Amino acid sequence: MGEEATAVGEVTRAREGRVGRHGRRILEVVLRDPGGVLLLVWFHQIPYFSRRLSPGQRLVVHGKVEPPLGAAAPRMIHPEIETLGPDEPVAARVLPVYEKPTEMHVGAMRRIVHAAVEEFADRAPSALPAEVAARQRLVDLPRALRHVHCPAPEADLEALGGSRSLAHRSLIFDELFFLQLGLALRRSAAGQEPGTAFPRSTRLVLALRARLPFRPTGAQERAFTEIEEDLARPHPMRRLLQGDVGSGKTLVALLAALTVIEAGDQAVLMAPTELLAEQHLETVRPLAEPLGVEPVLLTGAVKGRARRAALAGLGAGRIPLAVGTHALIQEGVTFGRLGLAIVDEQHRFGVLQRAALQRQAGERAVDVLVMSATPIPRTLALTLYGDLAVSTLDELPPGRTPITTRLCRESRRHEVYARIREAAATGHQAYIVYPLVEESEKSSLRAASTMVHELAAGPLAGLRLDLVHGRMKADEKDGVMRRFKAGEFDVLVSTTVIEVGIDVPNATAIVIEHAERFGLAQLHQLRGRVGRGQAPGHCCLVVPDWTGEEAYQRLTTLERSTDGFYIAEADLALRGPGDFLGTRQAGLPPFRVASLVRDTALLRAARDEALAWLARDPDLSAPESETVRAVLRHRWKGRLGLAQVG
C-alpha cells in the first residue's frame, strides 16, 4: 500500500456512479488477475474511459496502490493504462513516468515526448565548458536526453527512478551550473557598485539599547553585528534578515535604521499592506520618538495636508524615517538623502521595486535589508537569495507563550467549536481558515463564504462572525481586519489572506480546515496569528476522516514542533522548492530537473565550478565563453538585473 506498482489483469466490470455531497461522477473498473482484485477509479475524463474499457479486456496498469475503502479491494486512482490483445505477451521495457501538467493522458504525453526526442535531441547544444564536463564526468546533452526519455531495456531502474543515472546527473548539473553562474554575476555586480559607508553609531543605537526593558537575544546581537559590518562597507548592502514570527526582526531593523539616520541619511520601512505598515509604526514609534527620531506614515490612505507635509519633509531630507507601503516608491515621492530601505519580504521585493527605490535616491545606491518571517532552509536560501547575504534569528525572546497544536478528524469537529466558544466566553477571539473562497462543483472542500453563514446559524450561533478573503478589495479587507483587531466581532472566517502578519494579541484560537491541503510552512505561518498576547494560543488542524496515514503523519510535525526552521526543512524535503516558495517569485529561472533537496551535493559542485569559471573570465567575454554566455542569457531571460554579461 502507498507504493507505485504495475499490474496485468482482465476487466470484469466497469460502472459509473456518483459520490460526495455534490454527487460527483466517478468511474469504477474492477481488474482481476490470478492473485486477486484491484479497483481502478477515475474522477475525470469519464466518458473517454467508459468508451475505452469493457469487460473481457486485458490491461497493463501502473499507479499508486491506495488502501481499500470499507470491504472493497485496494484502489488505483487515475492509473496509467495500456490495452493488450487476447494473447499478447507483456513486453519488458522501461517507460518514463511523467508528472502531468495537464489532463492529457500519460500515454499520449509519452508519445509526444518520444517524437520530440527523436526530432530534436541531437540539436540540443551542450553549453557546459568541455573541461568542466570532463572534471565532473558528465555526458553531452543529446545523449543525456535520449537516455532519460528513451532508456534501454537493460538500464538501471533504481538509478533512473531516483534521478541518479549518469544522464540525470548531467542534466541536473547543467541546470545548476547556469543557475549558480547567474547568481554569482548578480552578486559580483552588487559588490562592485559604489555605495555609502556608514560609520558605527555612537549615540542613537546606544540610547535605544539603554531604554529597552529587556536584553536582545544572542541571535539579534549577531544579526545586527553582520548588518553593521555591511553598512560600514563602501558598497550597497543586500541582506536578508529571516526569523520566525516573534523573533524580533523589527528591533534589529530599527537599529540598522538608526545607524543610517545618525550619519545624516534617511531610512524607509516598507510593508505589504496598510494595516501592517500601521502595525510597524505602532512598534517603532515608542522606541524612536524618545530619541528625537519622529517616524512618519505614508500609505495610500494618508491624504490631504498630512500627505503634503510627509512628501515635503521626505524630499527636503527633514524626515529621517518613513514607514509605509509601496506608496513609498510611487511617482511623486522623492527623498533628500535615502540611505536604507527595509522591506517586509511578503512584498516580493524584486528587481523592479529595487530600481524604483534607486530612482528616488538619485545617483546614490541604496542599502537594502529584506525581512522574511518564512524561515528558509539553508540550501534554498543559498539559491533563492544567492545574491543576498543571510542573517538568521533562530531564538525567540524570553516570555513568548508557545502555541499548542493538535490534529482533529472531521467527525470530532464539535470539540473544535467548543474550543472557539470557550475562547469567546473568556473575552478572546478566534480565526477559522478555509482553503477556498467559494464552494465548487469540482471539489468537496468547504469554503469560507458558505461556511460563515452555516456557522452563524448553527454551531457558533450567538457569536459575532465576519468574513475576509482575497477577492475583496484591499480597503474592504483592511476594514474587516481593523474591526477584528478592535474587538467588534468574535470569530474571523477567512482564507489564507490572514497569513501575512496581522497582529491581534487578543486572538487565542485558530482552526484550519482541510489542513491536508496546505504546506507545513504555510500552516506554521497561519498558526503564528495566535499566541501573540499574554494568553496561550491554540491551533486545531481539521482533516477529513478519510485522510491517508502519510498525509496525517506529515501534519504531526506541527504537533511536535513550533520551530519554524525545523518545519521549513521538513516542508522542503516533503514538497520540494517549487511549492515551498515558488521560484518565479524569487526572480529565478524555473527548475526542470534539479531538486534543491535531493541535489545539494551537485548544487555545491556547480557553485564551485561557476565561481572558478568567473574567476577566469569575470564578464564571460572570452571566446571559450561564447556558448556559455548565449545559454545564460536565454535561461535567465532578463532576470540578471544589474549583472553585466559580455
Secondary structure, DSSP 4 states (H G I P E B T S, - for coil): --SEEEEEEEEEEEEEEEETTTTEEEEEEEEEETTEEEEEEESSSHHHHHHH--TT-EEEEEEEEEPPSTTS--EEES-EEEEE-TT----------PPPSSSS-HHHHHHHHHHHHHHHGGGS---S-HHHHHHTT---HHHHHHHHHS--TTS-HHHHHTT-SHHHHHHHHHHHHHHHHHHHHHHHHHHHS----PPPPSSHHHHHHHH-SSPPPHHHHHHHHHHHHHHHSSS--EEEEEE-TTS-HHHHHHHHHHHHHHTT-EEEEE-SSHHHHHHHHHHHHHHHGGGT--EEEESTT--HHHHHHHHHHHHHT---EEEESGGGGSTT---SSEEEEEEEGGG---HHHHHHHHHHHTTSPPEEEEEESS---HHHHHHHTTTSEEEEE--PPTTPPPEEEEEEEGGGHHHHHHHHHHHHHTT-EEEEE-SBSS--TT----BHHHHHHHHHHTTTTTS-EEEE-TTS-HHHHHHHHHHHHTTS-SEEEE-GGGGTT---TTEEEEEETTGGGS-HHHHHHHHTTSS-SSSPEEEEEEE-TT--HHHHHHHHHHHH---HHHHHHHHHHHHHHHHHT-GGGGT-PPPSS--TTTTHHHHHHHHHHHHHHHHHSTTS-SGGGHHHHHHHHHHHTTTTTT----
